[in-house]
Amino acid sequence: MAFLSQGRLLRIIDDDRVRAAIAAAEKETSGEIRVSVSRFFYGSVRRAAERAFGRLKMHATKDRNGILFFVVPARRRFVVVGDEGIHAKVGQEFWDGLVAAMSGDFREGKFNEGLTRGIGECGRMLAQHFPYDAGTDVNELPDEIDYGNKE
């Protein structure tokens, strides 16, 4: 399998489109959504996603309602990790359904479509359980895409 260069990753993911999806989702919720894109590596994608979750301080939200989309395009793998506050509200069934919905787009190489679909769905779910309050909401985590290396 070929390694994807940093430049190739940047061409696969439309930063503006993904950031716009995050911003739109976060206008409806106090929850936080991030995307991390990794180069090819060997090992567990789940463990790498969990390390990225910690490195990006996803657990530092007041309500523990951060969600991380961790994508490894070169391996055609991705993981969605939700913090304990949102997981307690939605359960494993939500995450399984989300991954299934995104998988079709990812299999076809439509990373932007899959990401924006997943981000939108997470935003709707977060809004149900952690609605936006203009008087108290603070953007606790940056919206830009993380292009970290191997976790």
Secondary structure, DSSP 8 states (H G I E B T S, - for coil): -----HHHHHHHS-HHHHHHHHHHHHTTBS-EEEEEE----SS-HHHHHHHHHHHTTGGGSTTS-EEEEEEEGGGTEEEEEE-HHHHHHHHHHHHHHHHHHHHHHHHTT-HHHHHHHHHHHHHHHHHHHSB--TTT----S--S-B-----
